[in-house]
């Protein structure tokens, strides 16, 4: 008689288990991201209102609320009238701080100035101008919202009925047009119990030129400019068109010595027979640089 062999339940490897758990989370994040992008269209001017400012307690705010709860329970348990007074006084201060923290950002208008082009690998400095239609605003911080944790806020104060500017920097790693990351604007003024923030999507991109090759290679040899041969043979060195500033490589016969002795300025004769030389940076002449990116890097240098 055959004995039944118990079948052990198969266990997913840790990688597969984490993938099965993360897939719903990733789908939820994707849906949240899509909803957020529709709610925040890209623009170079962003006005902060009660519809796009969010506020939550900080760690200190949660500790503050827990302390108030303990004080309230103690006052009820021991019937401490002064405990009631102190608890409700501190609670009222916390409620006022919510209004002050939210009002620090409400009404500000952010405007992004166009960023100048930079080379790949160099920091692009972006200037954000904040306009204030009301009273003075203190402790406003701005930074790019990236995945890394190395970003620090740029703090500034906006005067009453005035403007203030803050500079943010990003480093484009490759050439081309780069979309700006989401700008996070936040404040914890005045007590640090609550954090109000908003997220802004700038519309203007940043242009990054190819990174120049280092060390800089020597320039290619210049060539004679193409022109009619009859014009070059006409009065080779005889017809005088005028004078120009002296350039390195001009012969001694071309220098107008009378003018040089009178004014002290070196000038040369310019004739119709003078062969002009042109220097072209050609894609085909930079084949020794390697691939396409290396050629662009050499041409940029």
Buried (B, 14 or more C-beta within 10 A) or exposed (E): EEEEEEEEEEEEEEEEEEEEEEEEEEEEEEEEEEEEEEEBEBBBEBBBEEEBBEBEBBEBBEEBBEEBEEBBEEBEEEEBEEBBEBBBEEBEEBEEBBEBBBBBBBBBBBBBEEBEEBBBBBEBEBEBBBBBEEEEBBBBBBBBBEEEEEBEBBEBBBEEEEEBEBEBEBEBEEBEEBEBBBBBBBBBBBBBBBBBBBBBBBEBBBBBBBBBBEEEEEEEEEEEEEEEEEEBEEEEEEEEEEBEEBEEEBEEEBBBEEEBEEEEEBBBBBBBBBEEEEEEEEEEBBEEBEEEBBBBBBBBB
